[in-house]
Amino acid sequence: DSGVTQTPKHLITATGQRVTLRCSPRSGDLSVYWYQQSLDQGLQFLIQYYNGEERAKGNILERFSAQQFPDLHSELNLSSLELGDSALYFCASSVGVSGMETQYFGPGTRLLVL
Amino acid sequence: GIQVEQSPPDLILQEGANSTLRCNFSDSVNNLQWFHQNPWGQLINLFYIPSGTKQNGRLSATTVATERYSLLYISSSQTTDSGVYFCAVGNYGNNRLAFGKGNQVVVIP
């Protein structure tokens, strides 16, 4: 158990819908990262927050947005869903922002868009 | 961004055999992690190893940062070692991890 929690574990929805994925970092970690794992793109970094502020952005679509709340949990919002958004979405956390710390991954949310 | 290449892409092992997985990366790194993704999709941290050598049970890893590669050794493999092994790297100040495509390992009894 990494200490990072993600809900829900599985999500099935239809094209055009909007969903919210939730992540709670390990106790004491201030950085939260979101990654997407799909069959064609592999594991890709989406976005990072540190202590409530956006810190880095990767290949995140404009239809996707995220935020980190004062209690440090984070939510990833996916809207106008397309079939190609079906993937495993991971949240990870680390202590700081130096890039020299271990990132611990949650169990993931498996999203299926029908 | 940093490119990460893992080899071999697929490996079939007899239980009890040893193996070496390789990760090459295209730039200097300050973060290198090895993960095991089990059949249920969970990413398990194996090592944080931007340089040097570490051992944990039957697994060990070595990173030669100056030559831009890392090796993961699996000794006396067990069926529970099956899954995909990922190498992921990052630079100082660039917190994102760039992942390789993984090494798919199947251990047969």
Backbone of each chain as ProteinMPNN parsed JSONL, in Angstrom:
{"seq_chain_A": "DSGVTQTPKHLITATGQRVTLRCSPRSGDLSVYWYQQSLDQGLQFLIQYYNGEERAKGNILERFSAQQFPDLHSELNLSSLELGDSALYFCASSVGVSGMETQYFGPGTRLLVL", "coords_chain_A": {"N_chain_A": [[0.847, -1.187, 0.0], [0.725, 2.084, -1.035], [-0.04, 4.366, 0.268], [-1.285, 6.365, -1.068], [-4.477, 7.257, -2.062], [-7.176, 6.562, -4.287], [-10.253, 7.358, -5.791], [-13.134, 6.852, -7.889], [-12.525, 3.253, -8.099], [-13.222, 2.045, -10.47], [-14.852, 3.23, -13.406], [-17.537, 3.651, -15.489], [-18.814, 5.199, -18.271], [-20.593, 7.333, -20.602], [-20.006, 8.616, -23.934], [-19.435, 12.121, -24.224], [-20.085, 12.758, -21.634], [-19.274, 13.939, -18.255], [-16.775, 13.436, -15.809], [-15.415, 13.017, -12.49], [-12.386, 12.435, -10.943], [-10.852, 11.38, -7.963], [-8.235, 12.034, -5.625], [-6.209, 11.288, -2.833], [-3.295, 12.337, -1.315], [-0.251, 10.828, 0.072], [0.246, 11.029, 3.587], [1.665, 14.032, 4.587], [2.801, 14.584, 2.13], [3.151, 17.099, -0.323], [3.017, 17.502, -3.01], [1.104, 16.615, -5.851], [0.529, 14.491, -8.551], [-0.812, 13.774, -11.784], [-1.288, 11.082, -13.968], [-1.77, 9.439, -17.107], [-2.554, 6.283, -18.39], [-2.649, 4.675, -21.34], [-3.381, 2.322, -23.966], [-2.275, 2.997, -26.455], [-0.679, 5.287, -26.015], [0.872, 4.793, -23.797], [2.292, 5.419, -20.526], [1.662, 8.614, -19.45], [2.5, 11.859, -18.32], [0.271, 14.177, -16.924], [-0.442, 16.498, -15.271], [0.74, 18.574, -12.549], [0.393, 19.467, -9.135], [1.346, 21.582, -6.462], [1.071, 22.077, -3.154], [-1.432, 23.28, -3.485], [-1.164, 24.829, -5.752], [-0.882, 25.004, -9.319], [1.804, 23.403, -10.863], [3.245, 22.166, -12.936], [2.656, 21.29, -16.323], [1.63, 18.778, -18.552], [0.892, 16.633, -21.218], [-1.923, 17.396, -21.271], [-5.292, 17.463, -22.114], [-7.446, 20.127, -23.268], [-10.029, 19.725, -22.482], [-9.777, 18.564, -20.074], [-9.308, 19.15, -16.608], [-7.822, 20.137, -13.5], [-7.48, 20.321, -9.913], [-6.089, 21.232, -6.72], [-6.937, 20.956, -3.419], [-7.294, 22.845, -0.265], [-6.945, 20.894, 1.758], [-5.187, 19.255, 0.589], [-6.014, 17.15, -1.029], [-6.748, 16.056, -4.372], [-8.487, 16.666, -7.437], [-9.363, 15.416, -10.615], [-10.871, 16.508, -13.417], [-12.741, 15.388, -16.095], [-14.112, 16.177, -19.123], [-16.709, 16.255, -21.697], [-16.395, 13.643, -22.729], [-14.609, 11.277, -24.733], [-14.311, 8.289, -26.746], [-11.636, 7.639, -26.872], [-10.62, 8.512, -24.471], [-10.727, 6.552, -22.677], [-8.965, 4.86, -20.273], [-6.362, 4.133, -17.848], [-6.116, 6.002, -15.024], [-3.74, 7.491, -13.072], [-2.866, 8.739, -9.884], [-0.208, 10.342, -8.247], [2.026, 11.011, -5.506], [4.396, 13.185, -3.885], [6.942, 14.416, -1.633], [8.013, 17.028, -2.092], [9.024, 19.49, -4.504], [11.356, 19.276, -5.898], [11.946, 17.379, -7.743], [13.565, 15.372, -7.175], [12.62, 13.403, -5.588], [11.041, 10.388, -4.42], [8.229, 9.339, -6.234], [5.097, 8.275, -5.29], [2.642, 5.998, -6.238], [-0.903, 5.845, -6.62], [-3.609, 3.383, -6.622], [-4.981, 3.718, -8.971], [-7.583, 4.777, -11.284], [-9.819, 3.172, -13.281], [-11.067, 4.051, -16.28], [-13.759, 3.729, -18.433], [-15.091, 4.596, -21.441], [-18.034, 4.527, -23.134]], "CA_chain_A": [[0.0, 0.0, 0.0], [1.594, 3.263, -1.175], [-0.556, 5.466, 1.074], [-2.056, 7.246, -1.942], [-5.782, 6.658, -2.336], [-7.898, 7.092, -5.439], [-11.624, 6.878, -5.961], [-13.479, 5.453, -7.693], [-11.601, 2.298, -8.724], [-13.694, 1.833, -11.837], [-15.867, 4.184, -13.834], [-18.035, 3.42, -16.842], [-19.682, 6.306, -18.62], [-20.886, 7.445, -22.033], [-19.369, 9.742, -24.617], [-20.046, 13.407, -23.967], [-20.301, 12.973, -20.203], [-18.211, 14.517, -17.447], [-16.516, 12.657, -14.601], [-14.41, 13.562, -11.572], [-11.56, 11.449, -10.262], [-10.37, 11.961, -6.718], [-6.971, 11.494, -5.121], [-5.662, 11.783, -1.567], [-1.872, 12.0, -1.281], [0.298, 10.293, 1.306], [0.347, 12.0, 4.652], [2.9, 14.813, 4.555], [3.2, 14.942, 0.757], [2.519, 18.333, -0.79], [2.881, 17.447, -4.476], [0.232, 15.598, -6.446], [0.708, 14.359, -9.998], [-1.764, 12.927, -12.49], [-0.762, 10.411, -15.151], [-2.73, 8.645, -17.868], [-1.98, 5.124, -19.064], [-3.501, 4.138, -22.388], [-2.691, 1.297, -24.758], [-1.498, 3.554, -27.567], [0.258, 6.336, -25.586], [1.657, 4.404, -22.636], [2.109, 6.232, -19.321], [1.996, 10.0, -19.751], [2.277, 12.865, -17.294], [-0.757, 15.145, -17.282], [-0.367, 17.761, -14.554], [1.23, 18.501, -11.176], [0.08, 20.535, -8.193], [2.148, 21.622, -5.242], [0.482, 22.878, -2.091], [-2.59, 24.01, -3.968], [-0.911, 25.6, -6.977], [-0.413, 24.255, -10.478], [3.259, 23.518, -10.92], [3.74, 21.731, -14.234], [1.62, 20.758, -17.194], [2.126, 17.899, -19.602], [-0.002, 16.449, -22.363], [-3.29, 17.388, -20.771], [-6.233, 18.05, -23.06], [-8.19, 21.285, -22.748], [-11.26, 19.201, -21.881], [-9.436, 18.05, -18.747], [-8.814, 20.158, -15.674], [-7.55, 19.565, -12.181], [-7.2, 21.27, -8.854], [-5.701, 20.677, -5.433], [-7.69, 21.678, -2.393], [-6.49, 23.164, 0.936], [-6.568, 19.698, 2.525], [-4.198, 18.647, -0.316], [-6.533, 16.171, -1.979], [-6.819, 16.612, -5.722], [-9.507, 16.125, -8.325], [-9.135, 15.531, -12.049], [-12.16, 16.568, -14.088], [-12.676, 15.046, -17.51], [-15.414, 16.538, -19.674], [-16.951, 15.941, -23.118], [-15.592, 12.429, -22.876], [-14.542, 10.579, -26.003], [-13.904, 6.888, -26.592], [-10.19, 7.602, -26.683], [-10.243, 8.885, -23.105], [-10.695, 5.323, -21.878], [-7.581, 4.667, -19.835], [-6.129, 4.03, -16.41], [-5.627, 7.297, -14.552], [-3.026, 7.367, -11.811], [-2.422, 9.875, -9.104], [0.996, 10.067, -7.478], [2.372, 12.123, -4.632], [5.754, 13.242, -3.361], [7.072, 15.387, -0.551], [8.253, 18.398, -2.52], [8.997, 19.84, -5.929], [12.7, 19.302, -6.481], [12.097, 16.375, -8.793], [14.514, 14.358, -6.721], [12.006, 12.566, -4.553], [10.236, 9.268, -4.903], [6.805, 9.528, -6.44], [4.327, 7.087, -4.904], [1.453, 5.947, -7.073], [-2.122, 5.241, -6.121], [-4.035, 2.173, -7.336], [-5.528, 4.061, -10.273], [-9.005, 4.717, -11.628], [-9.97, 2.648, -14.645], [-12.188, 4.728, -16.923], [-14.212, 3.165, -19.707], [-16.071, 5.468, -22.086], [-18.759, 3.727, -24.142]], "C_chain_A": [[0.888, 1.244, 0.0], [1.183, 4.397, -0.242], [-1.322, 6.492, 0.262], [-3.382, 6.546, -2.249], [-6.454, 7.353, -3.512], [-9.3, 6.503, -5.459], [-12.228, 7.528, -7.197], [-12.423, 4.539, -8.318], [-11.94, 2.101, -10.18], [-14.791, 2.846, -12.136], [-16.253, 3.849, -15.26], [-19.016, 4.534, -17.15], [-19.838, 6.373, -20.135], [-20.15, 8.639, -22.632], [-20.167, 11.02, -24.343], [-20.244, 13.739, -22.501], [-19.079, 13.603, -19.537], [-18.038, 13.658, -16.194], [-15.454, 13.366, -13.759], [-13.699, 12.415, -10.873], [-10.921, 12.129, -9.058], [-9.119, 11.251, -6.224], [-6.628, 12.117, -3.782], [-4.213, 11.368, -1.473], [-1.48, 11.332, 0.026], [0.366, 11.406, 2.344], [1.701, 12.709, 4.586], [3.366, 15.209, 3.164], [2.43, 16.164, 0.296], [2.292, 18.344, -2.3], [1.964, 16.311, -4.892], [0.424, 15.642, -7.956], [-0.429, 13.498, -10.545], [-1.097, 12.385, -13.745], [-1.897, 9.612, -15.799], [-1.992, 7.476, -18.506], [-2.993, 4.584, -20.055], [-2.685, 3.172, -23.228], [-1.802, 1.918, -25.827], [-0.437, 4.57, -27.111], [1.153, 5.923, -24.422], [1.328, 5.285, -21.44], [2.582, 7.647, -19.6], [1.645, 10.906, -18.586], [1.211, 13.857, -17.778], [-0.515, 16.497, -16.604], [0.13, 17.519, -13.139], [0.749, 19.708, -10.382], [0.99, 20.422, -6.989], [1.491, 22.586, -4.272], [-0.622, 23.804, -2.616], [-2.39, 24.759, -5.279], [-0.431, 24.695, -8.107], [1.077, 24.49, -10.658], [3.812, 23.158, -12.299], [2.588, 21.111, -15.013], [2.249, 19.888, -18.258], [1.128, 17.829, -20.727], [-1.458, 16.382, -21.925], [-4.197, 18.121, -21.75], [-6.963, 19.226, -22.416], [-9.495, 20.869, -22.091], [-11.025, 18.683, -20.456], [-8.968, 19.209, -17.871], [-8.601, 19.494, -14.322], [-7.416, 20.687, -11.17], [-6.769, 20.511, -7.606], [-6.303, 21.569, -4.359], [-6.826, 21.954, -1.162], [-6.122, 21.945, 1.773], [-5.625, 18.788, 1.72], [-4.754, 17.524, -1.193], [-6.713, 16.851, -3.334], [-7.943, 15.94, -6.491], [-9.115, 16.392, -9.772], [-10.508, 15.445, -12.708], [-11.98, 16.325, -15.573], [-14.053, 15.327, -18.103], [-15.47, 16.211, -21.161], [-16.188, 14.68, -23.509], [-15.735, 11.794, -24.248], [-14.08, 9.146, -25.742], [-12.422, 6.777, -26.257], [-9.717, 8.019, -25.306], [-10.249, 7.674, -22.183], [-9.249, 4.995, -21.549], [-7.571, 4.416, -18.343], [-5.498, 5.342, -15.968], [-5.021, 7.107, -13.169], [-2.792, 8.73, -11.191], [-1.157, 9.432, -8.367], [1.251, 11.244, -6.553], [3.842, 12.034, -4.231], [5.831, 14.377, -2.356], [7.129, 16.813, -1.082], [8.208, 18.577, -4.018], [10.358, 19.788, -6.588], [12.838, 18.358, -7.66], [13.055, 15.281, -8.399], [13.944, 13.525, -5.589], [11.248, 11.431, -5.202], [8.793, 9.705, -5.091], [6.106, 8.2, -6.132], [2.983, 7.119, -5.617], [0.274, 5.291, -6.354], [-2.52, 4.05, -6.991], [-4.662, 2.452, -8.696], [-7.044, 4.015, -10.33], [-9.092, 4.269, -13.076], [-11.234, 3.233, -15.235], [-12.505, 4.061, -18.255], [-15.315, 4.067, -20.247], [-16.722, 4.677, -23.215], [-19.547, 4.611, -25.096]], "O_chain_A": [[1.697, 1.442, 0.907], [1.98, 5.3, 0.014], [-1.943, 7.392, 0.826], [-3.4, 5.381, -2.649], [-6.32, 8.561, -3.706], [-9.506, 5.32, -5.184], [-11.866, 8.658, -7.527], [-11.519, 5.022, -9.0], [-11.053, 2.002, -11.027], [-15.547, 3.258, -11.256], [-15.396, 3.772, -16.14], [-19.943, 4.784, -16.38], [-19.272, 5.554, -20.859], [-19.729, 9.551, -21.92], [-21.394, 11.002, -24.245], [-20.541, 14.884, -22.16], [-18.022, 13.776, -20.144], [-19.015, 13.21, -15.594], [-14.699, 14.201, -14.257], [-14.333, 11.537, -10.288], [-10.506, 13.287, -9.12], [-8.964, 10.04, -6.38], [-6.739, 13.331, -3.609], [-3.908, 10.177, -1.542], [-2.269, 11.275, 0.969], [0.526, 12.579, 2.006], [2.748, 12.064, 4.536], [4.23, 16.074, 3.024], [1.218, 16.263, 0.492], [1.469, 19.108, -2.804], [2.034, 15.201, -4.363], [0.473, 16.717, -8.555], [-0.94, 12.612, -9.86], [-0.435, 13.114, -14.485], [-2.84, 9.178, -15.137], [-0.927, 7.658, -19.096], [-4.057, 4.097, -19.674], [-1.455, 3.198, -23.206], [-0.701, 1.429, -26.082], [0.601, 4.699, -27.76], [2.101, 6.637, -24.095], [0.23, 5.832, -21.343], [3.744, 7.868, -19.94], [0.61, 10.733, -17.943], [1.258, 14.315, -18.919], [-0.396, 17.52, -17.279], [-0.023, 16.429, -12.588], [0.705, 20.827, -10.893], [1.355, 19.33, -6.555], [1.375, 23.779, -4.553], [-0.713, 24.967, -2.223], [-3.351, 25.269, -5.853], [0.322, 23.747, -7.886], [1.552, 25.625, -10.613], [4.756, 23.792, -12.771], [1.682, 20.499, -14.449], [3.295, 20.234, -18.807], [0.579, 18.848, -21.146], [-2.142, 15.395, -22.194], [-3.913, 19.246, -22.162], [-7.083, 19.313, -21.193], [-10.013, 21.585, -21.233], [-11.976, 18.401, -19.728], [-8.31, 20.134, -18.348], [-9.14, 18.422, -14.047], [-7.258, 21.854, -11.531], [-7.041, 19.32, -7.453], [-6.179, 22.793, -4.406], [-5.75, 21.373, -1.018], [-5.085, 21.954, 2.437], [-5.316, 17.676, 2.148], [-4.023, 16.993, -2.029], [-6.816, 18.075, -3.418], [-8.301, 14.793, -6.224], [-8.601, 17.46, -10.105], [-11.214, 14.445, -12.576], [-11.165, 16.976, -16.227], [-15.051, 14.777, -17.638], [-14.455, 15.932, -21.8], [-15.441, 14.66, -24.488], [-16.813, 11.772, -24.841], [-13.54, 8.828, -24.683], [-12.011, 5.932, -25.461], [-8.531, 7.896, -24.998], [-9.821, 7.765, -21.032], [-8.412, 4.867, -22.442], [-8.598, 4.473, -17.667], [-4.457, 5.742, -16.49], [-5.673, 6.64, -12.235], [-2.555, 9.725, -11.876], [-1.053, 8.289, -7.921], [0.754, 12.346, -6.788], [4.445, 10.961, -4.237], [4.914, 15.191, -2.24], [6.412, 17.696, -0.61], [7.45, 17.903, -4.716], [10.502, 20.216, -7.733], [13.739, 18.513, -8.484], [13.333, 14.371, -9.18], [14.676, 13.009, -4.744], [10.865, 11.498, -6.37], [8.208, 10.356, -4.225], [6.481, 7.148, -6.649], [2.279, 8.129, -5.605], [0.429, 4.332, -5.597], [-1.851, 3.744, -7.978], [-4.857, 1.532, -9.49], [-7.699, 3.325, -9.549], [-8.524, 4.89, -13.974], [-12.337, 2.956, -14.765], [-11.625, 3.858, -19.091], [-16.34, 4.276, -19.596], [-16.047, 4.215, -24.134], [-20.211, 4.104, -26.001]]}, "seq_chain_B": "GIQVEQSPPDLILQEGANSTLRCNFSDSVNNLQWFHQNPWGQLINLFYIPSGTKQNGRLSATTVATERYSLLYISSSQTTDSGVYFCAVGNYGNNRLAFGKGNQVVVIP", "coords_chain_B": {"N_chain_B": [[11.658, 16.478, -24.598], [12.894, 14.056, -22.184], [13.946, 10.961, -23.514], [13.09, 7.564, -23.077], [14.183, 4.304, -23.194], [13.432, 0.906, -23.064], [14.62, -2.401, -22.656], [14.7, -6.036, -22.779], [11.649, -5.857, -24.75], [9.826, -7.915, -24.268], [9.812, -10.806, -22.216], [10.234, -14.157, -21.413], [10.412, -16.312, -18.756], [11.712, -19.172, -17.08], [10.624, -20.404, -13.991], [12.744, -19.639, -11.294], [14.877, -18.806, -12.803], [17.314, -16.249, -13.667], [17.326, -12.732, -14.558], [17.947, -9.769, -16.543], [16.963, -6.483, -16.894], [16.942, -3.621, -18.982], [17.357, -0.081, -19.04], [17.615, 2.711, -20.963], [18.384, 6.154, -21.17], [17.959, 9.498, -22.449], [19.079, 11.856, -21.508], [20.7, 13.704, -18.85], [19.76, 12.784, -15.54], [17.96, 13.323, -12.48], [16.245, 11.878, -11.102], [15.282, 8.584, -10.956], [13.227, 5.892, -11.269], [12.175, 2.563, -10.692], [9.43, 0.531, -11.45], [6.955, -1.973, -10.775], [4.313, -3.204, -12.53], [1.537, -4.852, -11.626], [-0.666, -7.642, -12.518], [-3.165, -6.602, -11.885], [-3.004, -4.004, -12.409], [-1.815, -2.232, -10.655], [0.786, 0.044, -9.793], [3.775, -0.617, -8.488], [6.216, 0.658, -6.396], [9.604, -0.035, -6.861], [12.373, 0.711, -6.802], [14.04, 3.746, -6.013], [16.434, 5.231, -7.731], [18.599, 7.169, -8.78], [21.322, 7.052, -9.103], [24.039, 4.733, -8.568], [23.845, 1.61, -6.689], [21.347, -0.599, -5.541], [19.742, -2.979, -3.393], [17.03, -5.194, -2.893], [15.861, -7.768, -1.436], [15.275, -10.319, -3.726], [15.589, -8.67, -5.825], [17.597, -6.286, -7.519], [19.147, -3.166, -8.393], [20.978, -1.114, -10.623], [22.28, 2.006, -11.456], [24.011, 3.78, -13.86], [24.74, 6.801, -14.089], [26.342, 8.527, -15.585], [26.665, 7.219, -17.952], [24.129, 6.957, -18.755], [22.225, 4.845, -18.262], [20.255, 2.256, -16.744], [19.965, -0.734, -14.846], [17.917, -3.481, -14.026], [17.885, -6.21, -11.958], [16.604, -9.424, -11.703], [16.555, -12.066, -9.595], [16.408, -15.623, -9.185], [13.699, -16.046, -10.173], [10.146, -15.806, -9.595], [6.722, -16.847, -10.015], [5.132, -14.778, -9.227], [6.568, -12.594, -9.953], [5.833, -11.916, -12.451], [4.561, -9.583, -14.862], [4.579, -6.098, -15.801], [7.478, -4.205, -16.062], [8.477, -0.989, -15.366], [10.586, 1.705, -16.19], [11.239, 4.957, -15.095], [12.032, 8.38, -15.5], [13.34, 11.586, -14.394], [14.225, 15.112, -14.421], [16.125, 17.476, -12.428], [14.062, 19.956, -11.117], [12.236, 19.496, -13.075], [9.523, 18.028, -12.643], [7.972, 16.05, -13.701], [7.626, 12.583, -14.439], [9.111, 10.709, -16.967], [8.16, 7.941, -18.719], [9.324, 4.712, -19.782], [8.416, 2.223, -22.289], [8.14, -0.15, -21.067], [8.959, -3.441, -19.736], [7.701, -6.462, -20.494], [7.23, -9.149, -18.5], [7.032, -12.605, -18.169], [6.736, -15.234, -16.02], [7.082, -18.61, -15.956], [5.882, -21.605, -14.416]], "CA_chain_B": [[11.727, 15.799, -23.31], [13.782, 12.896, -22.081], [13.483, 9.706, -24.117], [13.425, 6.392, -22.264], [14.032, 3.067, -23.948], [13.602, -0.286, -22.235], [14.812, -3.646, -23.391], [13.896, -6.383, -23.948], [10.227, -5.537, -24.55], [9.127, -9.095, -23.749], [10.728, -11.802, -21.677], [9.598, -15.321, -20.786], [11.398, -16.946, -17.89], [11.349, -20.335, -16.278], [10.744, -20.12, -12.561], [14.091, -19.91, -10.78], [15.9, -18.19, -13.65], [17.697, -14.855, -13.424], [17.176, -11.893, -15.744], [18.377, -8.38, -16.457], [16.196, -5.544, -17.708], [17.757, -2.445, -19.199], [16.688, 1.203, -19.293], [18.498, 3.758, -21.479], [17.717, 7.456, -21.196], [18.629, 10.368, -23.414], [19.615, 13.08, -20.912], [21.053, 13.51, -17.434], [18.557, 12.701, -14.709], [18.1, 13.391, -11.036], [15.258, 10.955, -10.55], [15.046, 7.376, -11.738], [12.476, 4.936, -10.474], [11.706, 1.325, -11.294], [8.122, 0.116, -10.962], [6.372, -3.218, -11.253], [2.857, -3.126, -12.66], [1.023, -6.211, -11.5], [-1.789, -7.916, -13.427], [-4.329, -5.816, -11.512], [-2.762, -2.625, -12.85], [-1.151, -1.402, -9.653], [2.199, 0.384, -10.001], [4.462, -0.806, -7.214], [7.581, 1.198, -6.365], [10.665, -0.987, -6.555], [13.571, 1.438, -6.421], [14.385, 5.12, -6.393], [17.862, 4.974, -7.904], [19.187, 8.024, -9.809], [22.699, 6.609, -9.301], [24.468, 3.725, -7.622], [23.295, 0.265, -6.651], [20.514, -0.936, -4.385], [19.204, -4.337, -3.409], [15.878, -5.452, -2.043], [15.518, -9.177, -1.609], [15.781, -10.912, -4.97], [15.729, -7.617, -6.827], [18.61, -5.257, -7.33], [19.196, -2.22, -9.494], [22.187, -0.308, -10.751], [22.201, 3.099, -12.413], [25.263, 4.45, -14.211], [24.172, 8.056, -14.588], [27.24, 9.144, -16.572], [26.464, 6.526, -19.218], [22.697, 7.074, -19.046], [21.454, 3.619, -18.285], [19.985, 1.586, -15.475], [19.684, -2.16, -14.977], [17.157, -4.131, -12.948], [18.169, -7.64, -11.918], [15.668, -10.292, -10.977], [17.199, -13.366, -9.387], [15.532, -16.723, -8.734], [12.373, -15.51, -10.462], [8.953, -16.514, -9.155], [5.57, -16.508, -10.861], [4.617, -13.474, -8.776], [7.353, -11.527, -10.596], [5.222, -11.606, -13.745], [3.971, -8.255, -14.956], [5.346, -5.166, -16.613], [8.431, -3.398, -15.298], [8.666, 0.327, -15.967], [11.611, 2.638, -15.767], [10.756, 6.324, -15.26], [13.107, 9.315, -15.158], [13.022, 13.002, -14.314], [15.343, 16.027, -14.172], [15.95, 18.453, -11.365], [13.181, 21.054, -11.484], [11.212, 19.001, -14.008], [9.015, 17.002, -11.752], [7.257, 14.973, -14.361], [8.358, 11.377, -14.768], [8.944, 10.192, -18.316], [8.178, 6.485, -18.621], [9.568, 3.861, -20.928], [7.266, 1.428, -22.687], [8.033, -1.278, -20.154], [9.417, -4.796, -20.05], [6.662, -7.441, -20.131], [7.883, -10.362, -18.014], [6.154, -13.724, -17.82], [7.48, -16.311, -15.37], [6.274, -19.83, -16.031], [6.314, -22.568, -13.393]], "C_chain_B": [[12.67, 14.612, -23.356], [13.138, 11.686, -22.73], [13.968, 8.535, -23.268], [13.17, 5.139, -23.099], [14.32, 1.881, -23.048], [13.761, -1.511, -23.124], [15.067, -4.79, -22.417], [12.437, -6.027, -23.711], [9.446, -6.693, -23.924], [10.148, -10.132, -23.309], [9.911, -12.928, -21.051], [10.672, -16.077, -20.026], [10.826, -18.212, -17.271], [11.51, -19.936, -14.815], [12.13, -20.527, -12.07], [15.201, -19.276, -11.587], [16.173, -16.76, -13.212], [17.513, -14.041, -14.699], [17.659, -10.487, -15.458], [17.542, -7.547, -17.409], [16.99, -4.247, -17.803], [16.897, -1.237, -19.52], [17.744, 2.191, -19.754], [17.725, 5.069, -21.517], [18.61, 8.48, -21.896], [19.282, 11.611, -22.813], [19.991, 12.78, -19.459], [19.785, 13.575, -16.585], [18.921, 12.85, -13.239], [17.117, 12.472, -10.325], [15.159, 9.779, -11.494], [14.354, 6.384, -10.828], [12.139, 3.716, -11.319], [10.386, 0.953, -10.609], [7.796, -1.271, -11.503], [4.863, -3.012, -11.335], [2.309, -4.55, -12.65], [-0.189, -6.416, -12.41], [-3.062, -7.143, -13.085], [-4.15, -4.328, -11.845], [-2.049, -1.736, -11.862], [0.316, -1.177, -9.985], [2.893, 0.344, -8.643], [5.868, -0.227, -7.324], [8.582, 0.092, -6.032], [11.892, -0.264, -6.02], [13.481, 2.899, -6.852], [15.899, 5.102, -6.502], [18.446, 5.847, -9.021], [20.675, 7.735, -10.048], [22.986, 5.511, -8.29], [23.735, 2.407, -7.733], [22.482, 0.073, -5.392], [20.028, -2.369, -4.538], [18.026, -4.42, -2.465], [15.428, -6.889, -2.294], [16.134, -9.744, -2.872], [15.968, -9.885, -6.08], [16.895, -6.711, -6.483], [18.626, -4.369, -8.558], [20.496, -1.455, -9.44], [21.929, 0.771, -11.774], [23.577, 3.7, -12.599], [24.856, 5.739, -14.894], [25.032, 8.661, -15.698], [27.089, 8.486, -17.937], [24.984, 6.386, -19.578], [22.011, 5.729, -19.235], [21.276, 3.089, -16.873], [19.626, 0.138, -15.776], [18.888, -2.642, -13.768], [17.408, -5.627, -13.053], [17.096, -8.358, -11.12], [16.361, -11.642, -10.824], [16.162, -14.365, -8.868], [14.057, -16.352, -8.93], [11.248, -16.435, -9.982], [7.778, -16.068, -10.014], [4.98, -15.154, -10.481], [5.419, -12.301, -9.34], [6.776, -11.151, -11.959], [4.565, -10.23, -13.707], [4.823, -7.395, -15.862], [6.219, -4.319, -15.696], [8.67, -2.095, -16.055], [9.844, 1.043, -15.336], [11.06, 4.036, -16.028], [11.826, 7.285, -14.77], [12.597, 10.745, -15.12], [14.285, 13.81, -14.063], [15.063, 16.865, -12.949], [15.093, 19.604, -11.874], [12.118, 20.67, -12.486], [10.592, 17.786, -13.36], [8.319, 15.839, -12.445], [8.177, 13.785, -14.572], [8.041, 10.996, -16.205], [9.139, 8.678, -18.242], [8.636, 5.84, -19.924], [8.324, 3.048, -21.239], [7.133, 0.152, -21.873], [8.66, -2.553, -20.683], [8.326, -5.744, -19.558], [7.354, -8.743, -19.756], [6.826, -11.4, -17.658], [7.033, -14.817, -17.231], [6.592, -17.542, -15.339], [6.806, -20.862, -15.049], [6.97, -23.796, -14.025]], "O_chain_B": [[13.17, 14.221, -24.411], [11.955, 11.41, -22.533], [15.107, 8.519, -22.802], [12.08, 4.946, -23.637], [15.334, 1.854, -22.351], [13.136, -1.638, -24.176], [15.598, -4.556, -21.332], [12.025, -5.906, -22.557], [8.519, -6.475, -23.146], [11.194, -10.312, -23.933], [9.005, -12.68, -20.255], [11.71, -16.437, -20.582], [9.634, -18.308, -16.981], [12.438, -19.209, -14.46], [12.624, -21.61, -12.386], [16.342, -19.207, -11.129], [15.386, -16.145, -12.492], [17.539, -14.593, -15.798], [17.768, -10.064, -14.307], [17.429, -7.868, -18.592], [17.628, -3.823, -16.84], [15.86, -1.341, -20.174], [18.68, 2.483, -19.008], [16.542, 5.088, -21.858], [19.833, 8.35, -21.93], [19.968, 12.348, -23.522], [19.639, 11.732, -18.918], [18.859, 14.329, -16.885], [20.037, 12.545, -12.818], [17.158, 12.314, -9.105], [14.972, 9.955, -12.698], [14.844, 6.076, -9.742], [11.855, 3.829, -12.512], [10.241, 1.042, -9.39], [8.297, -1.682, -12.55], [4.215, -2.686, -10.34], [2.584, -5.344, -13.549], [-0.683, -5.459, -13.007], [-3.956, -7.041, -13.926], [-5.034, -3.51, -11.592], [-1.708, -0.599, -12.188], [1.01, -2.101, -10.41], [2.627, 1.169, -7.768], [6.62, -0.577, -8.233], [8.423, -0.626, -5.045], [12.39, -0.572, -4.937], [12.929, 3.232, -7.901], [16.59, 4.974, -5.491], [18.758, 5.337, -10.097], [21.225, 8.127, -11.076], [22.281, 5.366, -7.291], [23.087, 2.122, -8.74], [22.868, 0.52, -4.311], [19.916, -2.897, -5.644], [18.012, -3.812, -1.395], [14.705, -7.173, -3.249], [17.345, -9.67, -3.077], [16.457, -10.217, -7.16], [17.149, -6.408, -5.317], [18.175, -4.767, -9.631], [21.042, -1.184, -8.37], [21.411, 0.488, -12.854], [24.236, 4.085, -11.633], [24.652, 5.78, -16.108], [24.503, 9.242, -16.645], [27.351, 9.113, -18.963], [24.636, 5.77, -20.586], [21.314, 5.499, -20.223], [22.024, 3.417, -15.952], [19.058, -0.173, -16.822], [19.162, -2.253, -12.633], [17.177, -6.236, -14.097], [16.734, -7.952, -10.015], [16.71, -12.282, -11.815], [15.188, -14.001, -8.21], [13.274, -16.346, -7.981], [11.381, -17.658, -9.966], [7.84, -15.025, -10.665], [4.398, -14.466, -11.32], [5.004, -11.148, -9.22], [7.199, -10.159, -12.553], [4.083, -9.778, -12.669], [5.677, -7.892, -16.596], [5.754, -3.788, -14.687], [9.021, -2.104, -17.235], [10.064, 0.992, -14.126], [10.472, 4.276, -17.083], [12.46, 7.041, -13.743], [11.576, 11.08, -15.721], [15.284, 13.29, -13.566], [13.926, 16.961, -12.485], [15.364, 20.163, -12.937], [11.188, 21.44, -12.726], [11.074, 16.663, -13.509], [8.104, 14.782, -11.852], [9.365, 13.951, -14.849], [6.882, 10.959, -16.616], [10.165, 8.199, -17.758], [8.375, 6.347, -21.016], [7.307, 3.158, -20.554], [6.127, -0.551, -21.974], [8.864, -2.73, -21.885], [8.056, -5.824, -18.36], [7.993, -9.373, -20.599], [5.862, -11.116, -16.947], [7.974, -15.274, -17.879], [5.497, -17.525, -14.776], [8.016, -20.99, -14.863], [7.392, -24.707, -13.311]]}, "name": "protein", "num_of_chains": 2, "seq": "DSGVTQTPKHLITATGQRVTLRCSPRSGDLSVYWYQQSLDQGLQFLIQYYNGEERAKGNILERFSAQQFPDLHSELNLSSLELGDSALYFCASSVGVSGMETQYFGPGTRLLVLGIQVEQSPPDLILQEGANSTLRCNFSDSVNNLQWFHQNPWGQLINLFYIPSGTKQNGRLSATTVATERYSLLYISSSQTTDSGVYFCAVGNYGNNRLAFGKGNQVVVIP"}
